[in-house]
Every structure is written in C-alpha cells, then in structure tokens.
Amino acid sequence: MSDLNDLYQEVILDHNKRPRNFRTIENASHQAEGHNPLCGDRLSLYLKVDDGRISDVAFVGSGCAISKASASLMTDAVKGQPVEEVRSLFERFHRMVTTPPDQPVEPMGKLSALAGVREFPVRVKCASLAWHTLKAALDREGVVSTE
C-alpha cells in the first residue's frame, strides 16, 4: 500500500506545483468564489457551460497544496462533462473524502489521490473547497465558505 500512497502523494505534489487550468475565463457563463477561513484558502472558479456541458473550466487563487491540487484535479475531471454528471461526481467526491478512514471508498481514478484526507478531518475542507465552489457556480450562488 506504501507504493500507492507514494503515487498519490506525487499526484498531489504535481498538481500543486503545476496546476491545470490555472487561469481566468473572460466570458464565463458561471462563476463563484470560495474561501476556507480555517486554512486561508481562496479561489475563484470560472465555468463555461454550453448545451448542458462544461466546455471550459478554470480557477485562480491561493491556498495550501491540498486545496490547489484538488482544484486542479477537479478541473481536469469535469472539463467536457455534462452538468448532471458533474453534479453526481461532486456527490461521489464528497462521499470519498468524508467516509470514515476505516471504511472502503469507491475508486475515483486520479481523484482517489485525495482520499487520504479522510484521516485528517481538518484537511477535508481544503480538499472539498474547490468542489463546493463548483457546486455554487453551477447553482449560481456566487460565494461559498467551508465554515
């Protein structure tokens, strides 16, 4: 299991150092701001939704490695996906990071790299901030906080 944990750690470090889709979208159809007061993470999320599908997604902001890596992994996972599938993916991700550490979780590809936060409850908010901001953008709520 150590090799898998090492791989997950590498994925997180890579997405933190070289976040994917780290930019703004000038003519975004949906946007939201997310803030995690406990850790100081802040991000702005931009979506372009065309015909019920996320055609483009991007984020900017600052935060801890978990927060930035989660936002980067999330943007990769949702780009090109139908909005309804993205909503389902949000629910699956939320279950993955909030299920007790001694319980099995559904495999989620690269997103599984973030399953380890279950062992550190304070880090769950770091990993889920981008996801709650995504949901807020889709629901046109504008601003979300993990508190």
C-alpha positions in Angstrom: 0.0 0.0 0.0 3.0 2.3 0.5 3.6 2.4 -3.2 0.1 3.6 -3.8 0.4 6.2 -1.1 3.6 7.4 -2.7 1.9 7.7 -6.1 -1.0 9.6 -4.6 1.4 12.0 -2.9 3.2 12.5 -6.2 -0.1 13.3 -7.9 -0.9 15.9 -5.3 2.5 17.5 -5.4 2.5 17.6 -9.2 -1.0 19.3 -9.3 0.1 21.8 -6.6 3.3 22.7 -8.4 1.8 22.8 -11.9 -1.9 23.3 -11.5 -4.0 22.5 -14.6 -6.5 25.1 -15.9 -5.0 27.8 -13.6 -6.3 31.0 -15.4 -9.4 33.0 -15.7 -12.1 32.7 -18.4 -13.1 36.2 -19.6 -16.6 35.3 -20.8 -17.5 32.6 -18.2 -21.2 31.7 -18.0 -20.9 30.7 -14.4 -18.5 31.9 -11.6 -18.1 31.5 -7.9 -15.7 32.5 -5.1 -14.7 30.0 -2.5 -13.0 30.6 0.9 -11.7 28.3 3.6 -11.2 30.6 6.6 -9.6 27.9 8.7 -6.7 27.4 6.3 -6.8 30.7 4.4 -7.5 29.0 1.0 -9.3 31.3 -1.6 -10.2 30.6 -5.1 -12.2 31.9 -8.0 -13.8 29.4 -10.3 -14.9 30.0 -13.8 -17.1 27.8 -16.0 -18.3 28.0 -19.5 -21.4 25.9 -19.9 -22.7 25.2 -23.4 -25.7 23.0 -24.1 -25.7 21.4 -20.6 -22.0 20.5 -20.8 -18.9 22.2 -19.1 -17.0 23.2 -22.2 -14.3 25.1 -20.2 -13.3 25.4 -16.5 -10.6 27.3 -14.8 -9.6 28.6 -11.4 -7.2 31.2 -9.8 -6.4 31.7 -6.2 -4.1 30.7 -3.4 -4.0 28.1 -0.8 -2.4 25.0 0.6 -1.1 22.2 -1.5 -4.2 20.0 -0.9 -6.6 22.9 -1.9 -4.7 23.8 -5.1 -4.2 20.1 -6.1 -7.9 19.4 -5.6 -8.9 22.3 -7.7 -6.5 21.3 -10.5 -7.7 17.6 -10.4 -11.3 18.7 -10.3 -11.0 20.9 -13.4 -9.4 18.1 -15.3 -12.2 15.7 -14.2 -15.1 18.0 -15.1 -14.0 19.6 -18.3 -16.1 18.4 -21.2 -18.6 16.6 -18.9 -22.4 17.1 -18.8 -23.5 19.2 -15.9 -25.7 16.4 -14.4 -22.7 14.0 -14.4 -20.6 16.7 -12.7 -23.2 17.0 -10.0 -23.0 13.3 -9.5 -19.2 13.4 -9.4 -19.5 16.1 -6.7 -21.6 13.8 -4.6 -19.2 10.8 -5.1 -16.2 13.0 -4.3 -17.8 14.3 -1.2 -18.6 10.8 0.0 -15.0 9.7 -0.7 -13.4 12.5 1.5 -16.0 12.2 4.3 -16.3 8.4 4.7 -14.5 7.2 7.8 -10.9 6.1 7.2 -11.7 2.5 8.1 -14.4 2.2 5.5 -13.8 1.4 1.8 -14.5 4.1 -0.8 -15.4 4.0 -4.4 -12.3 4.2 -6.7 -12.2 7.6 -8.5 -9.1 7.4 -10.7 -6.7 10.3 -10.0 -9.2 11.9 -7.7 -8.5 9.0 -5.3 -5.2 10.7 -4.5 -7.3 12.9 -2.2 -9.0 10.1 -0.3 -6.2 10.2 2.3 -7.6 13.5 3.7 -10.2 11.3 5.5 -7.6 10.6 8.1 -7.1 14.3 8.8 -10.6 15.9 9.3 -9.3 19.4 9.2 -7.9 18.8 5.7 -11.3 17.7 4.3 -12.3 21.3 4.0 -9.1 22.0 2.0 -9.8 19.2 -0.4 -13.5 20.0 -0.8 -13.3 23.8 -1.2 -13.0 23.7 -5.0 -15.8 21.2 -5.2 -18.2 23.3 -3.1 -17.2 26.3 -5.2 -18.0 24.3 -8.3 -21.4 23.5 -7.0 -22.0 27.1 -6.0 -21.1 28.2 -9.6 -23.5 25.7 -11.1 -26.2 26.8 -8.7 -25.3 30.4 -9.4 -24.8 31.1 -5.7 -21.7 33.2 -6.2 -19.8 32.8 -2.9 -19.2 29.8 -0.7 -17.3 29.2 2.5 -16.3 26.0 4.2 -17.4 27.4 7.6 
